[in-house]
Amino acid sequence: MVVWRWREAGSEIKARKRVLFIVGITAPHSGHISASMASSLRRRRTQAPKSSPTLNDDVCCEECGSGHSPAKLLLCDKCDRGYHLFCLRPILPSVPIGSWFCPSCSHNKPHSFPLVQTKIIDFFRIQRSPDISLNQETRKKRKRGGSLVVSKKKRKLLAFTPSEDPKRRLEQMASLATALTATKTEFSNHLTYMPGMAPRSANCPALERGGMQVMSKEDTETLNLCKNMIERGEWPPLMVVFDPLEGFTVEADRSIKDLTIITEYVGDVDFLKNRENDDGDSIMTLLSASDPSRTLVICPDKRSNIARFINGINNHTQEGKKKQNLKCVRFDVGGECRVLLIANRDITKGERLYYDYNGDEHEYPTEHFIKHISYDFIVYAMIDAYF
């Protein structure tokens, strides 16, 4: 697993010199990647201007008034005021590559998407199918012959149950449309393969280091049911809420049972090697190949769904661990790698959704996730078999 972190190099804040540091390079079931590869991944983000004797290094944060932690002080490109990354609301997990404007200069409050049915249907490209009833399809049960043999109960995935009120479903969809519009992201509910990135043929589970679990036929049918319901506008019972501390977050809008499929993690598929200098905030591992050059990641910065706005826990505290209610699991589905977010316990209405960015590997530095702060940051979830 590869985990990246941005730091400002040196004490000259106005030089805005950014360097990419490798925090950790590990892979499941194997040792560390060679030092030569780690060296090749180190890249200079921007060419910093030469220091000037007129620059004032005594920059203080406008929020806390402190000049401590200068490497985490960020200057507004308009007013030149300084702000600690961790003093901003929402907190910034890293120094932005391009221009950055402080809250006073940006006026970045998201505008609500209009609660108009036709606009929402067009935004999500919903296809109505009046001949198919949600209740009829979700209640279908495969009849099985009786048996006196006692067998071990298999853990099966469950399809989500949409809210029954059509108006409430529109509100749920509008909340996601608001978040996607604010982040300039196009809605997509499947993996996308764009020209110049990884081709679909590269998504081969056989390349996975140590192998990848194959989704059963019955669970595949459940996943397809969830996909079909979304295409018809029968939405998962989820609301995207803007929090001044955490940014966009996702809440359960009704109770959700353990093992329910919440969503698939989607976006543009690309080779990890192409994303060495990428500042994407939610990159997810899709395929961890034995050959690092064939490792694939999901990049949801241009095309994505609600998965992008589900936050991570601080897995270094008991409070953080108790908040986790989702698991990130990778499957071989019909010969392709897929990533699912699945409920790992019963979830009550109004509860926010959280999962562990690290899974069981503990490589991502979540100790910096303080209290209820969680980052929609670079995600590398390398999850072993869950079931």
C-alpha beads as a LAMMPS data file, in Angstrom:
LAMMPS data file: protein, C-alpha beads

387 atoms
386 bonds

1 atom types
1 bond types

-500.0 500.0 xlo xhi
-500.0 500.0 ylo yhi
-500.0 500.0 zlo zhi

Masses

1 110.0

Atoms # bond

1 1 1 0.000 0.000 0.000
2 1 1 1.224 3.466 -0.832
3 1 1 0.344 6.398 1.367
4 1 1 1.320 9.927 0.443
5 1 1 1.415 13.140 2.417
6 1 1 2.174 16.734 1.437
7 1 1 4.482 18.988 3.460
8 1 1 5.888 22.442 2.895
9 1 1 9.670 22.218 2.720
10 1 1 11.720 24.732 4.679
11 1 1 10.628 27.642 6.832
12 1 1 9.992 30.194 4.082
13 1 1 6.218 30.042 3.936
14 1 1 5.856 32.514 1.093
15 1 1 8.193 30.470 -1.064
16 1 1 5.359 27.882 -1.123
17 1 1 7.808 25.136 -1.977
18 1 1 6.008 21.804 -2.032
19 1 1 7.686 18.446 -1.982
20 1 1 6.065 15.027 -2.167
21 1 1 7.319 12.686 0.541
22 1 1 6.739 8.975 0.644
23 1 1 5.340 8.206 4.094
24 1 1 5.117 4.466 3.634
25 1 1 5.319 1.918 0.849
26 1 1 4.052 -1.510 1.785
27 1 1 2.112 -4.296 0.173
28 1 1 0.013 -7.051 1.742
29 1 1 1.514 -10.539 1.972
30 1 1 4.976 -9.241 1.033
31 1 1 7.902 -7.116 2.124
32 1 1 8.614 -3.512 1.297
33 1 1 8.924 -2.194 -2.227
34 1 1 12.538 -1.524 -3.125
35 1 1 14.260 1.666 -2.036
36 1 1 14.979 2.511 -5.676
37 1 1 11.273 2.585 -6.431
38 1 1 10.639 4.771 -3.396
39 1 1 13.317 7.138 -4.640
40 1 1 11.788 7.290 -8.095
41 1 1 8.417 8.239 -6.623
42 1 1 9.805 11.352 -4.920
43 1 1 8.808 14.384 -6.976
44 1 1 9.066 18.145 -6.623
45 1 1 5.570 19.646 -6.819
46 1 1 6.384 23.158 -8.009
47 1 1 9.498 25.196 -8.706
48 1 1 9.793 27.460 -5.682
49 1 1 10.923 31.049 -6.270
50 1 1 14.231 32.104 -4.779
51 1 1 13.989 33.497 -1.291
52 1 1 14.027 37.253 -0.874
53 1 1 15.455 39.130 2.113
54 1 1 12.289 41.227 2.161
55 1 1 10.082 38.236 2.923
56 1 1 8.709 38.223 6.456
57 1 1 8.810 34.743 7.991
58 1 1 6.866 35.821 11.095
59 1 1 3.527 34.781 9.637
60 1 1 0.793 34.033 12.172
61 1 1 -2.440 32.112 11.749
62 1 1 -5.478 34.386 11.506
63 1 1 -7.545 31.872 13.493
64 1 1 -5.326 30.916 16.456
65 1 1 -2.832 33.802 16.333
66 1 1 0.117 31.423 16.554
67 1 1 3.135 31.222 14.283
68 1 1 3.922 27.679 15.370
69 1 1 3.970 24.804 12.865
70 1 1 5.095 27.021 9.961
71 1 1 5.130 24.010 7.621
72 1 1 1.351 23.837 8.068
73 1 1 0.701 27.546 7.503
74 1 1 -1.027 28.297 4.218
75 1 1 -1.126 31.758 2.654
76 1 1 -4.140 33.109 0.804
77 1 1 -3.213 33.937 -2.795
78 1 1 -5.377 37.064 -2.646
79 1 1 -4.890 38.699 0.773
80 1 1 -1.655 36.935 1.878
81 1 1 -3.096 36.109 5.296
82 1 1 -1.899 32.903 6.919
83 1 1 -3.998 29.986 8.156
84 1 1 -2.985 26.674 9.696
85 1 1 -4.315 23.734 7.708
86 1 1 -5.834 22.365 10.920
87 1 1 -7.410 25.704 11.913
88 1 1 -9.460 25.981 8.727
89 1 1 -13.087 24.853 8.676
90 1 1 -13.342 22.378 7.076
91 1 1 -9.760 21.341 7.802
92 1 1 -7.466 20.977 4.796
93 1 1 -5.525 17.694 4.790
94 1 1 -2.755 19.007 2.541
95 1 1 -1.286 22.067 0.867
96 1 1 -3.180 22.654 -2.412
97 1 1 -1.145 22.488 -5.602
98 1 1 -2.757 25.451 -7.308
99 1 1 -4.094 28.752 -6.039
100 1 1 -5.838 28.823 -2.686
101 1 1 -8.121 31.496 -1.240
102 1 1 -9.058 31.896 2.412
103 1 1 -12.715 31.710 3.560
104 1 1 -13.025 35.516 3.520
105 1 1 -11.834 35.741 -0.079
106 1 1 -13.486 32.636 -1.510
107 1 1 -17.085 32.823 -0.229
108 1 1 -17.262 29.097 -0.892
109 1 1 -20.565 28.191 0.781
110 1 1 -22.258 25.501 -1.352
111 1 1 -25.513 26.398 -3.070
112 1 1 -28.343 23.905 -2.678
113 1 1 -29.353 22.047 -5.813
114 1 1 -32.927 22.972 -6.844
115 1 1 -35.513 20.528 -5.529
116 1 1 -37.091 20.129 -8.964
117 1 1 -37.879 16.617 -10.149
118 1 1 -37.017 17.170 -13.813
119 1 1 -33.657 18.771 -12.966
120 1 1 -32.754 15.944 -10.580
121 1 1 -33.782 13.266 -13.091
122 1 1 -31.648 14.929 -15.772
123 1 1 -28.676 15.374 -13.431
124 1 1 -28.575 11.678 -12.492
125 1 1 -29.802 10.447 -15.899
126 1 1 -32.562 8.429 -14.249
127 1 1 -34.451 5.958 -16.431
128 1 1 -37.992 5.293 -15.336
129 1 1 -39.300 1.745 -15.692
130 1 1 -42.961 1.739 -14.622
131 1 1 -43.421 -1.958 -15.323
132 1 1 -40.935 -2.929 -12.621
133 1 1 -41.950 -2.455 -9.026
134 1 1 -39.335 -1.998 -6.341
135 1 1 -41.354 -4.018 -3.862
136 1 1 -41.861 -6.864 -6.313
137 1 1 -38.189 -7.104 -7.197
138 1 1 -36.754 -6.761 -3.715
139 1 1 -39.190 -9.293 -2.279
140 1 1 -38.282 -12.007 -4.740
141 1 1 -37.022 -15.016 -2.852
142 1 1 -35.474 -18.050 -4.382
143 1 1 -37.359 -21.138 -3.240
144 1 1 -35.114 -23.778 -1.819
145 1 1 -35.899 -27.353 -1.070
146 1 1 -36.087 -28.389 2.568
147 1 1 -33.194 -30.256 4.098
148 1 1 -32.520 -31.967 7.385
149 1 1 -28.798 -31.260 7.044
150 1 1 -27.604 -28.483 9.345
151 1 1 -25.059 -26.320 7.500
152 1 1 -23.053 -23.264 8.470
153 1 1 -24.962 -20.075 7.773
154 1 1 -23.362 -18.041 4.993
155 1 1 -23.110 -14.297 5.348
156 1 1 -24.957 -12.811 2.379
157 1 1 -24.938 -9.223 1.226
158 1 1 -28.207 -7.303 1.399
159 1 1 -29.616 -4.751 -1.018
160 1 1 -30.375 -1.332 0.440
161 1 1 -34.006 -0.412 1.069
162 1 1 -34.943 2.964 -0.481
163 1 1 -37.123 5.456 1.362
164 1 1 -40.769 4.888 0.518
165 1 1 -41.625 8.587 0.187
166 1 1 -40.766 9.773 -3.380
167 1 1 -40.394 13.360 -2.141
168 1 1 -37.838 12.268 0.433
169 1 1 -35.888 10.387 -2.225
170 1 1 -35.761 13.593 -4.281
171 1 1 -34.356 15.430 -1.262
172 1 1 -31.708 12.730 -0.847
173 1 1 -30.706 12.975 -4.496
174 1 1 -30.685 16.782 -4.334
175 1 1 -28.280 16.641 -1.381
176 1 1 -25.836 14.544 -3.410
177 1 1 -26.272 16.801 -6.452
178 1 1 -25.396 19.781 -4.238
179 1 1 -22.136 18.141 -3.117
180 1 1 -21.180 17.017 -6.619
181 1 1 -21.907 20.449 -8.077
182 1 1 -19.906 22.196 -5.346
183 1 1 -16.893 19.971 -6.031
184 1 1 -17.313 20.256 -9.824
185 1 1 -17.803 16.502 -10.126
186 1 1 -19.947 14.690 -12.683
187 1 1 -22.215 11.945 -11.365
188 1 1 -21.216 8.417 -12.287
189 1 1 -22.242 5.121 -10.715
190 1 1 -19.695 2.882 -12.422
191 1 1 -15.976 2.693 -13.075
192 1 1 -14.914 4.802 -16.051
193 1 1 -12.017 4.187 -18.428
194 1 1 -10.884 7.413 -20.055
195 1 1 -8.492 7.814 -23.014
196 1 1 -4.915 8.232 -21.839
197 1 1 -5.570 6.353 -18.602
198 1 1 -5.671 2.645 -17.792
199 1 1 -7.694 0.583 -20.308
200 1 1 -10.443 -1.719 -19.146
201 1 1 -8.301 -4.728 -20.036
202 1 1 -5.864 -3.701 -17.278
203 1 1 -8.533 -4.370 -14.640
204 1 1 -7.675 -8.045 -14.175
205 1 1 -8.168 -9.610 -10.705
206 1 1 -5.670 -12.347 -11.604
207 1 1 -2.923 -9.726 -11.242
208 1 1 -3.792 -9.056 -7.594
209 1 1 -0.944 -9.816 -5.226
210 1 1 -2.094 -12.743 -3.087
211 1 1 -5.348 -13.133 -5.025
212 1 1 -8.736 -11.432 -4.734
213 1 1 -11.944 -12.860 -3.308
214 1 1 -14.571 -13.752 -5.910
215 1 1 -18.089 -12.461 -5.325
216 1 1 -20.674 -15.229 -5.229
217 1 1 -23.426 -15.445 -7.817
218 1 1 -26.084 -14.537 -5.264
219 1 1 -24.177 -11.491 -3.989
220 1 1 -23.568 -10.409 -7.592
221 1 1 -27.319 -10.477 -8.176
222 1 1 -27.772 -8.308 -5.074
223 1 1 -25.184 -5.820 -6.341
224 1 1 -26.861 -5.664 -9.751
225 1 1 -30.211 -5.088 -8.037
226 1 1 -28.758 -2.086 -6.203
227 1 1 -27.386 -0.701 -9.468
228 1 1 -30.720 -1.148 -11.234
229 1 1 -32.627 0.556 -8.424
230 1 1 -30.363 3.609 -8.604
231 1 1 -30.856 3.833 -12.370
232 1 1 -34.620 3.970 -11.725
233 1 1 -34.275 6.669 -9.075
234 1 1 -34.852 4.308 -6.145
235 1 1 -32.074 5.816 -4.069
236 1 1 -30.212 4.507 -1.017
237 1 1 -31.556 6.139 2.168
238 1 1 -28.633 8.556 2.515
239 1 1 -28.321 12.324 2.922
240 1 1 -25.222 14.370 2.108
241 1 1 -24.838 17.077 4.747
242 1 1 -22.358 19.958 4.803
243 1 1 -20.597 20.184 8.158
244 1 1 -18.481 23.290 8.942
245 1 1 -15.820 21.041 10.520
246 1 1 -15.804 17.989 8.267
247 1 1 -17.072 19.402 4.999
248 1 1 -19.498 17.167 3.107
249 1 1 -20.537 14.120 5.115
250 1 1 -23.071 11.320 4.606
251 1 1 -25.825 10.372 7.061
252 1 1 -28.229 7.432 7.142
253 1 1 -31.761 8.689 6.467
254 1 1 -33.326 5.509 7.834
255 1 1 -32.088 2.433 9.673
256 1 1 -29.718 0.205 7.671
257 1 1 -29.055 -3.456 8.430
258 1 1 -25.668 -5.085 8.844
259 1 1 -24.143 -6.366 5.553
260 1 1 -26.182 -3.940 3.431
261 1 1 -24.469 -2.696 0.272
262 1 1 -24.194 1.072 0.705
263 1 1 -22.499 1.990 -2.566
264 1 1 -19.734 1.068 -4.966
265 1 1 -16.590 3.197 -4.948
266 1 1 -16.363 4.567 -8.489
267 1 1 -14.421 7.053 -10.584
268 1 1 -11.801 7.118 -13.329
269 1 1 -9.491 4.089 -13.352
270 1 1 -5.805 4.864 -13.805
271 1 1 -2.388 3.370 -13.152
272 1 1 -0.884 4.396 -9.832
273 1 1 2.327 5.402 -11.619
274 1 1 0.354 8.082 -13.496
275 1 1 -0.861 9.604 -10.220
276 1 1 2.470 10.204 -8.496
277 1 1 2.010 13.979 -8.781
278 1 1 -1.751 13.958 -8.284
279 1 1 -3.375 15.943 -5.473
280 1 1 -6.683 14.064 -5.727
281 1 1 -8.367 13.899 -2.349
282 1 1 -9.937 10.442 -2.432
283 1 1 -7.789 8.077 -4.482
284 1 1 -8.693 4.443 -3.771
285 1 1 -6.725 1.303 -4.589
286 1 1 -8.561 -0.912 -7.076
287 1 1 -5.871 -3.477 -7.906
288 1 1 -2.630 -4.081 -5.994
289 1 1 -0.570 -5.948 -8.561
290 1 1 2.642 -7.887 -7.959
291 1 1 4.148 -5.655 -10.628
292 1 1 3.766 -2.116 -9.160
293 1 1 3.564 -0.628 -12.655
294 1 1 0.235 -2.448 -13.141
295 1 1 -1.356 -1.319 -9.867
296 1 1 -4.664 0.485 -10.456
297 1 1 -6.405 3.219 -8.505
298 1 1 -9.854 4.833 -8.627
299 1 1 -9.778 8.630 -9.008
300 1 1 -13.166 10.212 -8.141
301 1 1 -12.184 13.845 -8.669
302 1 1 -13.933 14.222 -12.053
303 1 1 -16.619 11.496 -11.980
304 1 1 -18.014 9.915 -8.830
305 1 1 -20.980 9.072 -6.630
306 1 1 -21.817 9.383 -2.932
307 1 1 -18.822 7.242 -1.881
308 1 1 -16.521 10.237 -2.305
309 1 1 -18.215 12.061 0.575
310 1 1 -18.124 9.239 3.134
311 1 1 -15.448 10.077 5.689
312 1 1 -12.819 8.114 7.560
313 1 1 -12.287 7.408 11.248
314 1 1 -9.374 8.133 13.551
315 1 1 -8.364 4.519 14.120
316 1 1 -5.877 5.526 16.819
317 1 1 -8.626 6.251 19.357
318 1 1 -11.388 4.098 20.809
319 1 1 -13.881 6.879 20.100
320 1 1 -12.888 6.846 16.444
321 1 1 -13.094 3.075 16.168
322 1 1 -16.576 3.042 17.697
323 1 1 -17.790 5.394 14.963
324 1 1 -16.896 2.962 12.175
325 1 1 -20.014 1.453 10.621
326 1 1 -18.800 0.564 7.111
327 1 1 -16.205 -1.787 5.643
328 1 1 -14.367 -1.269 2.360
329 1 1 -14.142 -4.580 0.491
330 1 1 -12.624 -5.435 -2.889
331 1 1 -14.173 -8.197 -5.004
332 1 1 -13.619 -10.010 -8.266
333 1 1 -16.999 -9.420 -9.925
334 1 1 -17.349 -11.110 -13.296
335 1 1 -13.623 -10.923 -13.949
336 1 1 -13.199 -7.274 -12.901
337 1 1 -11.993 -5.697 -9.668
338 1 1 -14.691 -3.725 -7.837
339 1 1 -14.677 -1.864 -4.507
340 1 1 -17.776 -1.834 -2.282
341 1 1 -18.676 -0.011 0.919
342 1 1 -20.745 -2.355 3.082
343 1 1 -22.395 -1.877 6.481
344 1 1 -20.453 -3.817 9.113
345 1 1 -23.149 -3.381 11.772
346 1 1 -26.699 -2.100 12.103
347 1 1 -26.847 1.657 11.466
348 1 1 -29.485 3.909 13.008
349 1 1 -31.242 6.815 11.320
350 1 1 -29.246 10.039 11.561
351 1 1 -25.939 8.246 12.119
352 1 1 -23.019 9.459 10.026
353 1 1 -21.214 6.938 7.874
354 1 1 -17.536 6.228 8.513
355 1 1 -15.072 3.590 7.414
356 1 1 -11.424 2.883 8.126
357 1 1 -9.202 4.278 5.383
358 1 1 -6.506 1.796 6.380
359 1 1 -8.437 -1.423 6.818
360 1 1 -6.164 -3.701 8.818
361 1 1 -2.831 -2.288 7.673
362 1 1 -2.616 0.965 9.637
363 1 1 -0.374 2.725 7.111
364 1 1 -2.396 5.916 6.636
365 1 1 -1.643 8.525 9.371
366 1 1 -5.150 8.785 10.828
367 1 1 -3.759 9.821 14.225
368 1 1 -4.111 13.358 12.851
369 1 1 -7.883 12.887 12.544
370 1 1 -8.880 14.748 15.717
371 1 1 -12.179 14.236 17.528
372 1 1 -14.923 14.513 14.909
373 1 1 -12.608 15.751 12.163
374 1 1 -12.142 13.408 9.245
375 1 1 -10.468 14.036 5.923
376 1 1 -11.801 13.338 2.469
377 1 1 -8.178 12.690 1.493
378 1 1 -6.045 10.179 -0.370
379 1 1 -7.504 6.781 0.424
380 1 1 -5.627 3.539 0.017
381 1 1 -7.793 0.769 1.430
382 1 1 -6.058 -2.541 0.914
383 1 1 -8.582 -4.859 2.513
384 1 1 -8.071 -8.581 2.935
385 1 1 -11.013 -10.991 2.657
386 1 1 -13.853 -9.828 4.884
387 1 1 -16.226 -12.745 4.664

Bonds

1 1 1 2
2 1 2 3
3 1 3 4
4 1 4 5
5 1 5 6
6 1 6 7
7 1 7 8
8 1 8 9
9 1 9 10
10 1 10 11
11 1 11 12
12 1 12 13
13 1 13 14
14 1 14 15
15 1 15 16
16 1 16 17
17 1 17 18
18 1 18 19
19 1 19 20
20 1 20 21
21 1 21 22
22 1 22 23
23 1 23 24
24 1 24 25
25 1 25 26
26 1 26 27
27 1 27 28
28 1 28 29
29 1 29 30
30 1 30 31
31 1 31 32
32 1 32 33
33 1 33 34
34 1 34 35
35 1 35 36
36 1 36 37
37 1 37 38
38 1 38 39
39 1 39 40
40 1 40 41
41 1 41 42
42 1 42 43
43 1 43 44
44 1 44 45
45 1 45 46
46 1 46 47
47 1 47 48
48 1 48 49
49 1 49 50
50 1 50 51
51 1 51 52
52 1 52 53
53 1 53 54
54 1 54 55
55 1 55 56
56 1 56 57
57 1 57 58
58 1 58 59
59 1 59 60
60 1 60 61
61 1 61 62
62 1 62 63
63 1 63 64
64 1 64 65
65 1 65 66
66 1 66 67
67 1 67 68
68 1 68 69
69 1 69 70
70 1 70 71
71 1 71 72
72 1 72 73
73 1 73 74
74 1 74 75
75 1 75 76
76 1 76 77
77 1 77 78
78 1 78 79
79 1 79 80
80 1 80 81
81 1 81 82
82 1 82 83
83 1 83 84
84 1 84 85
85 1 85 86
86 1 86 87
87 1 87 88
88 1 88 89
89 1 89 90
90 1 90 91
91 1 91 92
92 1 92 93
93 1 93 94
94 1 94 95
95 1 95 96
96 1 96 97
97 1 97 98
98 1 98 99
99 1 99 100
100 1 100 101
101 1 101 102
102 1 102 103
103 1 103 104
104 1 104 105
105 1 105 106
106 1 106 107
107 1 107 108
108 1 108 109
109 1 109 110
110 1 110 111
111 1 111 112
112 1 112 113
113 1 113 114
114 1 114 115
115 1 115 116
116 1 116 117
117 1 117 118
118 1 118 119
119 1 119 120
120 1 120 121
121 1 121 122
122 1 122 123
123 1 123 124
124 1 124 125
125 1 125 126
126 1 126 127
127 1 127 128
128 1 128 129
129 1 129 130
130 1 130 131
131 1 131 132
132 1 132 133
133 1 133 134
134 1 134 135
135 1 135 136
136 1 136 137
137 1 137 138
138 1 138 139
139 1 139 140
140 1 140 141
141 1 141 142
142 1 142 143
143 1 143 144
144 1 144 145
145 1 145 146
146 1 146 147
147 1 147 148
148 1 148 149
149 1 149 150
150 1 150 151
151 1 151 152
152 1 152 153
153 1 153 154
154 1 154 155
155 1 155 156
156 1 156 157
157 1 157 158
158 1 158 159
159 1 159 160
160 1 160 161
161 1 161 162
162 1 162 163
163 1 163 164
164 1 164 165
165 1 165 166
166 1 166 167
167 1 167 168
168 1 168 169
169 1 169 170
170 1 170 171
171 1 171 172
172 1 172 173
173 1 173 174
174 1 174 175
175 1 175 176
176 1 176 177
177 1 177 178
178 1 178 179
179 1 179 180
180 1 180 181
181 1 181 182
182 1 182 183
183 1 183 184
184 1 184 185
185 1 185 186
186 1 186 187
187 1 187 188
188 1 188 189
189 1 189 190
190 1 190 191
191 1 191 192
192 1 192 193
193 1 193 194
194 1 194 195
195 1 195 196
196 1 196 197
197 1 197 198
198 1 198 199
199 1 199 200
200 1 200 201
201 1 201 202
202 1 202 203
203 1 203 204
204 1 204 205
205 1 205 206
206 1 206 207
207 1 207 208
208 1 208 209
209 1 209 210
210 1 210 211
211 1 211 212
212 1 212 213
213 1 213 214
214 1 214 215
215 1 215 216
216 1 216 217
217 1 217 218
218 1 218 219
219 1 219 220
220 1 220 221
221 1 221 222
222 1 222 223
223 1 223 224
224 1 224 225
225 1 225 226
226 1 226 227
227 1 227 228
228 1 228 229
229 1 229 230
230 1 230 231
231 1 231 232
232 1 232 233
233 1 233 234
234 1 234 235
235 1 235 236
236 1 236 237
237 1 237 238
238 1 238 239
239 1 239 240
240 1 240 241
241 1 241 242
242 1 242 243
243 1 243 244
244 1 244 245
245 1 245 246
246 1 246 247
247 1 247 248
248 1 248 249
249 1 249 250
250 1 250 251
251 1 251 252
252 1 252 253
253 1 253 254
254 1 254 255
255 1 255 256
256 1 256 257
257 1 257 258
258 1 258 259
259 1 259 260
260 1 260 261
261 1 261 262
262 1 262 263
263 1 263 264
264 1 264 265
265 1 265 266
266 1 266 267
267 1 267 268
268 1 268 269
269 1 269 270
270 1 270 271
271 1 271 272
272 1 272 273
273 1 273 274
274 1 274 275
275 1 275 276
276 1 276 277
277 1 277 278
278 1 278 279
279 1 279 280
280 1 280 281
281 1 281 282
282 1 282 283
283 1 283 284
284 1 284 285
285 1 285 286
286 1 286 287
287 1 287 288
288 1 288 289
289 1 289 290
290 1 290 291
291 1 291 292
292 1 292 293
293 1 293 294
294 1 294 295
295 1 295 296
296 1 296 297
297 1 297 298
298 1 298 299
299 1 299 300
300 1 300 301
301 1 301 302
302 1 302 303
303 1 303 304
304 1 304 305
305 1 305 306
306 1 306 307
307 1 307 308
308 1 308 309
309 1 309 310
310 1 310 311
311 1 311 312
312 1 312 313
313 1 313 314
314 1 314 315
315 1 315 316
316 1 316 317
317 1 317 318
318 1 318 319
319 1 319 320
320 1 320 321
321 1 321 322
322 1 322 323
323 1 323 324
324 1 324 325
325 1 325 326
326 1 326 327
327 1 327 328
328 1 328 329
329 1 329 330
330 1 330 331
331 1 331 332
332 1 332 333
333 1 333 334
334 1 334 335
335 1 335 336
336 1 336 337
337 1 337 338
338 1 338 339
339 1 339 340
340 1 340 341
341 1 341 342
342 1 342 343
343 1 343 344
344 1 344 345
345 1 345 346
346 1 346 347
347 1 347 348
348 1 348 349
349 1 349 350
350 1 350 351
351 1 351 352
352 1 352 353
353 1 353 354
354 1 354 355
355 1 355 356
356 1 356 357
357 1 357 358
358 1 358 359
359 1 359 360
360 1 360 361
361 1 361 362
362 1 362 363
363 1 363 364
364 1 364 365
365 1 365 366
366 1 366 367
367 1 367 368
368 1 368 369
369 1 369 370
370 1 370 371
371 1 371 372
372 1 372 373
373 1 373 374
374 1 374 375
375 1 375 376
376 1 376 377
377 1 377 378
378 1 378 379
379 1 379 380
380 1 380 381
381 1 381 382
382 1 382 383
383 1 383 384
384 1 384 385
385 1 385 386
386 1 386 387
